[in-house]
């Protein structure tokens, strides 16, 4: 008990000492070396000490930025002003790296300190951009890159602090600088997965600026170029899947959506869940950008089997399928092939899936009167003589129009 009390007293004494050194450094820059003493305690076991250090360092450097201590104007190399500035820049870099290290190392039970480090980093980032450059405001790319390197090497922080990054990257000037850095990383094949996750957080639509006086030019074009650079690589399946799950957002932001045609086509032809996920993008390109996809309906037809309809994709898939089959200008044999394939699937599908299929077939019959011949056809009970060819890939050769929807009748029996 006595040891704990002594330790607590020592900790409080250290905190007061740090605060005193902070005030001394701000009051007289001849005490700026106090920064080094404070930095020595950034990794102190006590959370209170670390918190005090982060707040103190932030206070000191915001002060030095606002008083133009980082300005090189009027100084010459080897002059006291120049040497002090160079020394101060090094201590500033040490401070940013210390904050980043804490953000990376702090556990889930230390979120308050982690948030403080991030807030302090961003406060210094803004102060640097506002005051460090003579005569103009701009994004401090060096400091931004320190933060980006943290995210690229600790991808868990991208998702755990996603809201904060979205807020930061929503500013055009920060987004532009970030995109330039990511472009270099992707070109060199570094941290591709993390680069993708950062890109997915970006929404290049707001014109707000965090620092720059003028909106940077060509941000949408740069955003598109970086994405195309990424999508031109041989990406692992899980990364392709992540992109496809955000394809609607991506198509709404790139400057030329048709440039995603090759990526979406390749994913659609891959099969499995990737085909289902690519459908939304394919639909948008066909509907809004006149994308030409030879034998699209043949490929869509090949996706229709019960194994291809996992529950989480089912609703979205049938919504898109309904849109693809909504045109009354579709050939009768094509609509009949889809109706028959769905009916055949309903026989072996689970009850909930079977009900969805039958409802969909009913809607097709209502919309396309030309396939009404599939209902109540004479001899439809003779299942063994059904001319429909389930495994035929060419829709016109499935003989669906010569068949009937006997499967629906079978499903309706008690």
ABEGO torsion letter per residue (X at the ends): XAAAAAAAAAAAAAAAAAAAAAAAAAABAAAAAAAAAAAAAAABABAAAAAAAAAAAAAAAAAAAAAGAABABGBBBGBAAAAAAAAAAAAAAAAAAAAAAAAAABBAAAAAAAAAAAAAAAAAAAAAAAAABBGBBBBBAAAAAAAAAAAAABAAAAAAAAAAAAAAAABAAAAAAAAAAAAAAAAAGBGAAAAAAAAAABBBABABBAABABBBBGAAAAAAAAAAAAAABBBBAAAAAAAAAAAAAAAAABABAAAAAAAAAAAAAAEEAAAAAAAAAAAAAAAAAGBBBBGAAAAAAAABBAAABBAAAAAAAAAAAAAAAABAABBAAAAAAAAAAAAAAAAABBAAAAAAAAAAAAAAAAABAAAAAABGBBGAABAAABABBAABABAAAAGAAABBBAAAAAAABX
